Amino acid sequence: MFVFRQLFDPTSSTYTYLLGDAKAREAVLIDPVFEQARRDDALLRELGLELTATLDTHVHADHVTGAWLQKRRHGSSIMVSADSGAQGADRYLQHGDRVAFGERRLEVRATPGHTRGCVSYVLDDEGMAFTGDCLLIRGSGRTDFQEGDARTMYRSVKSQILSLPSSCLLYPAHDYRGLTVTSVAEERAFNPRLGGDVSEDDFVGYMMNLGLPHPKLMNIAVPANLECGKPAQGRAPTTDPRWAPLTFTFAGIWELPPSVLEERLSSVQVIDVREHDEYRGPLGHIKGSTLMPLSELPARAGGLPKDKPIVTVCRSGARSAQAVVLLQKAGFVDVANLAGGMLRWRSEGNPVEAGRD
C-alpha cells in the first residue's frame, strides 16, 4: 500500500512530504525541516516505516533542511541535486535518476530556474509530482538570487512539469495562503505567470518586477543547507526531555509507558485528572497520585510545584493528554502523559490503591 502524508511547517510555510511503501516498510521524506524532525520521527514510528532517504528539491533560503539530523537519527541517505553545490550528501542526483522506496520509484527531473540546482520528483505512475519552488500553486518561485534565471525556469516548467499528464497532482515546497495541491491541468489553464498563452518574454517581464525582499533567514539557511543541514559544531541539539525516556507522538504529546513511570514514581508528580468517583472506583489509582479532575485543572495548576516533573493520568490516556496541553500552557515544561492510562497500568500488573478486580 502506498503511504502519502503532506506535512507543514508554519514558521517557513514549508511542506514536507512523506512517501512510503507500507509492505516494504520503507519511506522517504521530501524537503524535511530541521525543527520538525521530532514530528517526522513520530509519524514514521506510528506508521511503522523506516526512513531510507531524505530528498531536497533545492538549497532552501528560508529554512534549514532536516536531512543531516534525520541521517543521525535513522541512518537515512541524504540525496540532493548534483548541481546544488551542497556538500556532505550520500547521493548526488542527475536528471533521469530513480529513487526507490520499496517497490515504488521517484523520477528525478532537473527543473532549474529558482536556483541552478532545483529538481522535481515525479512518482512512478505520474500521478504526483513534487515541484519544490519551481512551480507553486498559481505561481512560481522567485528567480532573483541563488543563480536564479527566469528564462531557465520558464523552460523547466513547460518541458518538465506541465508536460506531465493533465491529471497529475502537483505538490509545491511552499504555499503562503493555505493551499495544498494543484494539478497540471489547473496550472496550464490558470497559472497567471506560466499558464495559458503566457510567453517566455511575458514571464521574464513579470519576474523582473516582483520587487520582493530577500528571505529573512537567507544568510543562515543557505550556508547550513550547503552542508545538508549539518550544524556548525557538527552536533545535534539536545532539546529532548532528560528526566525520563519519553516518546513524542504525532499528536504532539510526550508520553511514557507504565514501566517507566513505575520506576520513577518517587521522582515525579502523578496528577490523576479523572473524576472523584473514578479515582476511587474499580480501576483504582496510583499510590501517591493527586486527584485533580480535568475541569478543575486550569484553576488549580498554579498550586503545583514546577521543580518536579509531572505525569498526567486518566482512564485511557485521552483526558490526560489534554491535561498535558493545559499544563504546558500554564508554564510547566517537564510534563508527560501516561500512555494508555489506568487501563494499561493495570493490564501490565502495576499496583493500585482502592481498585477492585
C-alpha positions as a Python dict, from the first residue, in 0.01 Angstrom:
ca = {
    (1, 'M'): (0, 0, 0),
    (2, 'F'): (125, 345, -92),
    (3, 'V'): (155, 587, 201),
    (4, 'F'): (141, 963, 147),
    (5, 'R'): (135, 1246, 400),
    (6, 'Q'): (166, 1620, 348),
    (7, 'L'): (320, 1796, 649),
    (8, 'F'): (351, 2170, 717),
    (9, 'D'): (596, 2394, 900),
    (10, 'P'): (410, 2715, 994),
    (11, 'T'): (727, 2917, 1056),
    (12, 'S'): (858, 2890, 700),
    (13, 'S'): (534, 2779, 528),
    (14, 'T'): (722, 2473, 406),
    (15, 'Y'): (557, 2148, 300),
    (16, 'T'): (738, 1825, 380),
    (17, 'Y'): (617, 1509, 206),
    (18, 'L'): (634, 1156, 342),
    (19, 'L'): (606, 883, 80),
    (20, 'G'): (618, 519, 180),
    (21, 'D'): (564, 160, 80),
    (22, 'A'): (372, 2, 369),
    (23, 'K'): (450, -354, 262),
    (24, 'A'): (826, -296, 242),
    (25, 'R'): (809, -53, 539),
    (26, 'E'): (1034, 192, 356),
    (27, 'A'): (980, 567, 327),
    (28, 'V'): (1141, 887, 201),
    (29, 'L'): (1098, 1248, 311),
    (30, 'I'): (1098, 1530, 59),
    (31, 'D'): (1211, 1871, 191),
    (32, 'P'): (1236, 1788, 564),
    (33, 'V'): (1265, 2082, 806),
    (34, 'F'): (1528, 2072, 1082),
    (35, 'E'): (1295, 2191, 1358),
    (36, 'Q'): (1026, 1939, 1260),
    (37, 'A'): (1243, 1627, 1291),
    (38, 'R'): (1071, 1520, 1613),
    (39, 'R'): (729, 1540, 1445),
    (40, 'D'): (851, 1344, 1144),
    (41, 'D'): (1008, 1078, 1367),
    (42, 'A'): (678, 1031, 1549),
    (43, 'L'): (485, 984, 1225),
    (44, 'L'): (735, 733, 1090),
    (45, 'R'): (719, 535, 1412),
    (46, 'E'): (340, 536, 1431),
    (47, 'L'): (310, 425, 1068),
    (48, 'G'): (573, 154, 1113),
    (49, 'L'): (803, 292, 843),
    (50, 'E'): (1182, 306, 818),
    (51, 'L'): (1326, 623, 669),
    (52, 'T'): (1564, 528, 389),
    (53, 'A'): (1634, 869, 235),
    (54, 'T'): (1574, 1243, 251),
    (55, 'L'): (1539, 1433, -75),
    (56, 'D'): (1565, 1809, -101),
    (57, 'T'): (1426, 1984, -406),
    (58, 'H'): (1693, 2258, -378),
    (59, 'V'): (1913, 2452, -139),
    (60, 'H'): (1647, 2638, 59),
    (61, 'A'): (1684, 3001, 163),
    (62, 'D'): (1406, 3018, 423),
    (63, 'H'): (1465, 2717, 648),
    (64, 'V'): (1734, 2465, 733),
    (65, 'T'): (1688, 2116, 594),
    (66, 'G'): (1645, 1823, 832),
    (67, 'A'): (1850, 1592, 611),
    (68, 'W'): (2161, 1575, 831),
    (69, 'L'): (1961, 1539, 1151),
    (70, 'Q'): (1748, 1258, 1008),
    (71, 'K'): (2059, 1076, 894),
    (72, 'R'): (2189, 1099, 1251),
    (73, 'R'): (1861, 955, 1383),
    (74, 'H'): (1776, 695, 1118),
    (75, 'G'): (2084, 635, 907),
    (76, 'S'): (1890, 763, 604),
    (77, 'S'): (2074, 865, 289),
    (78, 'I'): (2095, 1234, 201),
    (79, 'M'): (2007, 1300, -163),
    (80, 'V'): (2034, 1634, -342),
    (81, 'S'): (2087, 1759, -693),
    (82, 'A'): (2437, 1723, -833),
    (83, 'D'): (2406, 2089, -937),
    (84, 'S'): (2308, 2214, -590),
    (85, 'G'): (2661, 2285, -469),
    (86, 'A'): (2580, 2113, -139),
    (87, 'Q'): (2848, 1915, 44),
    (88, 'G'): (2801, 1603, 255),
    (89, 'A'): (2529, 1422, 61),
    (90, 'D'): (2532, 1047, 9),
    (91, 'R'): (2393, 1062, -342),
    (92, 'Y'): (2403, 1345, -594),
    (93, 'L'): (2107, 1323, -826),
    (94, 'Q'): (2109, 1376, -1201),
    (95, 'H'): (1819, 1431, -1439),
    (96, 'G'): (1655, 1095, -1510),
    (97, 'D'): (1775, 920, -1194),
    (98, 'R'): (1536, 700, -999),
    (99, 'V'): (1498, 688, -621),
    (100, 'A'): (1341, 370, -485),
    (101, 'F'): (1144, 313, -165),
    (102, 'G'): (1012, -41, -151),
    (103, 'E'): (851, -118, -485),
    (104, 'R'): (781, 249, -567),
    (105, 'R'): (1005, 493, -752),
    (106, 'L'): (1054, 866, -789),
    (107, 'E'): (1196, 1005, -1111),
    (108, 'V'): (1432, 1300, -1079),
    (109, 'R'): (1368, 1584, -1321),
    (110, 'A'): (1606, 1880, -1337),
    (111, 'T'): (1397, 2198, -1309),
    (112, 'P'): (1647, 2483, -1260),
    (113, 'G'): (1545, 2847, -1258),
    (114, 'H'): (1466, 2928, -896),
    (115, 'T'): (1816, 2802, -821),
    (116, 'R'): (2060, 2626, -1050),
    (117, 'G'): (2020, 2302, -857),
    (118, 'C'): (1641, 2272, -841),
    (119, 'V'): (1486, 1933, -912),
    (120, 'S'): (1132, 1799, -914),
    (121, 'Y'): (1035, 1445, -820),
    (122, 'V'): (773, 1254, -1021),
    (123, 'L'): (606, 941, -884),
    (124, 'D'): (640, 628, -1100),
    (125, 'D'): (277, 635, -1220),
    (126, 'E'): (296, 1010, -1297),
    (127, 'G'): (5, 1066, -1062),
    (128, 'M'): (202, 1302, -838),
    (129, 'A'): (492, 1541, -878),
    (130, 'F'): (678, 1739, -613),
    (131, 'T'): (786, 2067, -767),
    (132, 'G'): (982, 2241, -492),
    (133, 'D'): (997, 2615, -551),
    (134, 'C'): (990, 2582, -928),
    (135, 'L'): (614, 2571, -980),
    (136, 'L'): (390, 2689, -697),
    (137, 'I'): (11, 2687, -680),
    (138, 'R'): (-90, 2965, -921),
    (139, 'G'): (262, 3100, -901),
    (140, 'S'): (630, 3019, -921),
    (141, 'G'): (947, 3052, -720),
    (142, 'R'): (1141, 3376, -748),
    (143, 'T'): (1446, 3400, -973),
    (144, 'D'): (1641, 3694, -836),
    (145, 'F'): (1906, 3518, -621),
    (146, 'Q'): (2098, 3188, -586),
    (147, 'E'): (2178, 3184, -958),
    (148, 'G'): (1811, 3205, -1046),
    (149, 'D'): (1712, 3268, -1406),
    (150, 'A'): (1360, 3344, -1530),
    (151, 'R'): (1409, 3209, -1881),
    (152, 'T'): (1552, 2886, -1746),
    (153, 'M'): (1257, 2848, -1509),
    (154, 'Y'): (1004, 2905, -1786),
    (155, 'R'): (1160, 2629, -1992),
    (156, 'S'): (1186, 2397, -1691),
    (157, 'V'): (817, 2432, -1607),
    (158, 'K'): (698, 2393, -1964),
    (159, 'S'): (918, 2096, -2053),
    (160, 'Q'): (939, 1902, -1727),
    (161, 'I'): (624, 1977, -1526),
    (162, 'L'): (340, 2099, -1747),
    (163, 'S'): (430, 1824, -1995),
    (164, 'L'): (306, 1564, -1742),
    (165, 'P'): (-46, 1418, -1777),
    (166, 'S'): (-324, 1668, -1710),
    (167, 'S'): (-445, 1468, -1411),
    (168, 'C'): (-106, 1467, -1238),
    (169, 'L'): (-129, 1632, -895),
    (170, 'L'): (137, 1889, -817),
    (171, 'Y'): (270, 1946, -466),
    (172, 'P'): (493, 2252, -407),
    (173, 'A'): (750, 2311, -133),
    (174, 'H'): (566, 2620, -8),
    (175, 'D'): (234, 2794, -2),
    (176, 'Y'): (160, 3115, 187),
    (177, 'R'): (-219, 3112, 153),
    (178, 'G'): (-304, 2770, 292),
    (179, 'L'): (-342, 2600, -47),
    (180, 'T'): (-222, 2241, -53),
    (181, 'V'): (-231, 2089, -401),
    (182, 'T'): (-297, 2167, -764),
    (183, 'S'): (-282, 1978, -1094),
    (184, 'V'): (-112, 2005, -1429),
    (185, 'A'): (-446, 2087, -1593),
    (186, 'E'): (-518, 2369, -1347),
    (187, 'E'): (-177, 2529, -1379),
    (188, 'R'): (-184, 2507, -1758),
    (189, 'A'): (-515, 2692, -1755),
    (190, 'F'): (-495, 2929, -1460),
    (191, 'N'): (-137, 2999, -1353),
    (192, 'P'): (-105, 3377, -1409),
    (193, 'R'): (270, 3356, -1463),
    (194, 'L'): (309, 3037, -1664),
    (195, 'G'): (-30, 2918, -1784),
    (196, 'G'): (-241, 2984, -2091),
    (197, 'D'): (-73, 3187, -2363),
    (198, 'V'): (196, 3341, -2142),
    (199, 'S'): (516, 3360, -2342),
    (200, 'E'): (874, 3340, -2221),
    (201, 'D'): (913, 3716, -2257),
    (202, 'D'): (588, 3770, -2064),
    (203, 'F'): (719, 3556, -1782),
    (204, 'V'): (1058, 3727, -1772),
    (205, 'G'): (893, 4068, -1757),
    (206, 'Y'): (667, 3951, -1474),
    (207, 'M'): (957, 3811, -1269),
    (208, 'M'): (1179, 4116, -1315),
    (209, 'N'): (919, 4334, -1144),
    (210, 'L'): (828, 4134, -835),
    (211, 'G'): (1023, 4363, -603),
    (212, 'L'): (1039, 4114, -314),
    (213, 'P'): (1278, 4143, -16),
    (214, 'H'): (1522, 3858, 38),
    (215, 'P'): (1416, 3587, 286),
    (216, 'K'): (1491, 3686, 646),
    (217, 'L'): (1685, 3368, 722),
    (218, 'M'): (1875, 3355, 393),
    (219, 'N'): (2216, 3424, 547),
    (220, 'I'): (2160, 3142, 795),
    (221, 'A'): (1968, 2890, 589),
    (222, 'V'): (2174, 2888, 269),
    (223, 'P'): (2516, 2821, 435),
    (224, 'A'): (2360, 2549, 654),
    (225, 'N'): (2185, 2387, 358),
    (226, 'L'): (2505, 2386, 156),
    (227, 'E'): (2618, 2147, 432),
    (228, 'C'): (2293, 1945, 407),
    (229, 'G'): (2171, 2093, 736),
    (230, 'K'): (2474, 1999, 945),
    (231, 'P'): (2516, 2241, 1239),
    (232, 'A'): (2839, 2438, 1256),
    (233, 'Q'): (2952, 2238, 1561),
    (234, 'G'): (2857, 1909, 1397),
    (235, 'R'): (2640, 1810, 1692),
    (236, 'A'): (2266, 1754, 1710),
    (237, 'P'): (2079, 1984, 1951),
    (238, 'T'): (1986, 1826, 2282),
    (239, 'T'): (1631, 1952, 2326),
    (240, 'D'): (1456, 1629, 2421),
    (241, 'P'): (1350, 1590, 2786),
    (242, 'R'): (1612, 1420, 3000),
    (243, 'W'): (1412, 1338, 3313),
    (244, 'A'): (1274, 1017, 3161),
    (245, 'P'): (1289, 819, 2833),
    (246, 'L'): (983, 975, 2674),
    (247, 'T'): (817, 917, 2338),
    (248, 'F'): (685, 1207, 2130),
    (249, 'T'): (360, 1131, 1947),
    (250, 'F'): (247, 1270, 1612),
    (251, 'A'): (-35, 1434, 1809),
    (252, 'G'): (232, 1647, 1977),
    (253, 'I'): (229, 1488, 2325),
    (254, 'W'): (519, 1348, 2526),
    (255, 'E'): (431, 1006, 2671),
    (256, 'L'): (587, 738, 2886),
    (257, 'P'): (480, 376, 2937),
    (258, 'P'): (372, 234, 3274),
    (259, 'S'): (704, 53, 3321),
    (260, 'V'): (896, 380, 3311),
    (261, 'L'): (654, 558, 3544),
    (262, 'E'): (665, 270, 3792),
    (263, 'E'): (1044, 306, 3813),
    (264, 'R'): (1025, 682, 3867),
    (265, 'L'): (726, 724, 4097),
    (266, 'S'): (937, 876, 4373),
    (267, 'S'): (1080, 1147, 4148),
    (268, 'V'): (765, 1273, 3969),
    (269, 'Q'): (425, 1419, 4050),
    (270, 'V'): (138, 1200, 3931),
    (271, 'I'): (-174, 1404, 3859),
    (272, 'D'): (-488, 1198, 3807),
    (273, 'V'): (-741, 1401, 3605),
    (274, 'R'): (-1038, 1167, 3633),
    (275, 'E'): (-1349, 1243, 3835),
    (276, 'H'): (-1376, 1167, 4207),
    (277, 'D'): (-1582, 850, 4167),
    (278, 'E'): (-1343, 713, 3903),
    (279, 'Y'): (-1042, 779, 4123),
    (280, 'R'): (-1194, 560, 4393),
    (281, 'G'): (-1366, 321, 4151),
    (282, 'P'): (-1285, -23, 4007),
    (283, 'L'): (-966, 80, 3827),
    (284, 'G'): (-827, 234, 4140),
    (285, 'H'): (-546, 489, 4135),
    (286, 'I'): (-168, 504, 4153),
    (287, 'K'): (-30, 527, 4505),
    (288, 'G'): (79, 881, 4587),
    (289, 'S'): (-111, 1038, 4295),
    (290, 'T'): (-301, 1365, 4334),
    (291, 'L'): (-662, 1384, 4220),
    (292, 'M'): (-722, 1694, 4010),
    (293, 'P'): (-1018, 1649, 3770),
    (294, 'L'): (-957, 1792, 3425),
    (295, 'S'): (-1232, 2051, 3467),
    (296, 'E'): (-1056, 2183, 3778),
    (297, 'L'): (-702, 2168, 3641),
    (298, 'P'): (-673, 2521, 3493),
    (299, 'A'): (-777, 2679, 3824),
    (300, 'R'): (-564, 2453, 4045),
    (301, 'A'): (-249, 2412, 3835),
    (302, 'G'): (-88, 2722, 3986),
    (303, 'G'): (-50, 2537, 4315),
    (304, 'L'): (168, 2264, 4166),
    (305, 'P'): (546, 2291, 4214),
    (306, 'K'): (745, 2338, 3897),
    (307, 'D'): (1067, 2179, 4019),
    (308, 'K'): (941, 1823, 3978),
    (309, 'P'): (823, 1657, 3653),
    (310, 'I'): (450, 1589, 3616),
    (311, 'V'): (289, 1277, 3473),
    (312, 'T'): (-83, 1304, 3397),
    (313, 'V'): (-313, 1005, 3423),
    (314, 'C'): (-672, 919, 3331),
    (315, 'R'): (-864, 607, 3234),
    (316, 'S'): (-733, 564, 2877),
    (317, 'G'): (-480, 843, 2822),
    (318, 'A'): (-714, 1075, 2633),
    (319, 'R'): (-813, 1326, 2900),
    (320, 'S'): (-464, 1321, 3045),
    (321, 'A'): (-322, 1411, 2702),
    (322, 'Q'): (-534, 1726, 2711),
    (323, 'A'): (-409, 1785, 3065),
    (324, 'V'): (-53, 1791, 2927),
    (325, 'V'): (-156, 2067, 2685),
    (326, 'L'): (-322, 2270, 2962),
    (327, 'L'): (-24, 2237, 3193),
    (328, 'Q'): (217, 2341, 2919),
    (329, 'K'): (5, 2649, 2856),
    (330, 'A'): (29, 2721, 3228),
    (331, 'G'): (409, 2726, 3204),
    (332, 'F'): (502, 2371, 3303),
    (333, 'V'): (784, 2228, 3091),
    (334, 'D'): (852, 1878, 3221),
    (335, 'V'): (512, 1719, 3162),
    (336, 'A'): (422, 1383, 3008),
    (337, 'N'): (116, 1163, 2966),
    (338, 'L'): (85, 805, 3092),
    (339, 'A'): (35, 611, 2769),
    (340, 'G'): (-280, 400, 2784),
    (341, 'G'): (-385, 542, 3121),
    (342, 'M'): (-503, 328, 3411),
    (343, 'L'): (-629, 61, 3172),
    (344, 'R'): (-277, -11, 3055),
    (345, 'W'): (-128, 46, 3401),
    (346, 'R'): (-346, -231, 3543),
    (347, 'S'): (-316, -462, 3241),
    (348, 'E'): (62, -464, 3289),
    (349, 'G'): (22, -569, 3650),
    (350, 'N'): (123, -248, 3826),
    (351, 'P'): (-13, -192, 4180),
    (352, 'V'): (-315, 28, 4253),
    (353, 'E'): (-498, 161, 4554),
    (354, 'A'): (-875, 146, 4608),
    (355, 'G'): (-925, -65, 4296),
    (356, 'R'): (-1138, -375, 4255),
    (357, 'D'): (-1093, -671, 4023),
}
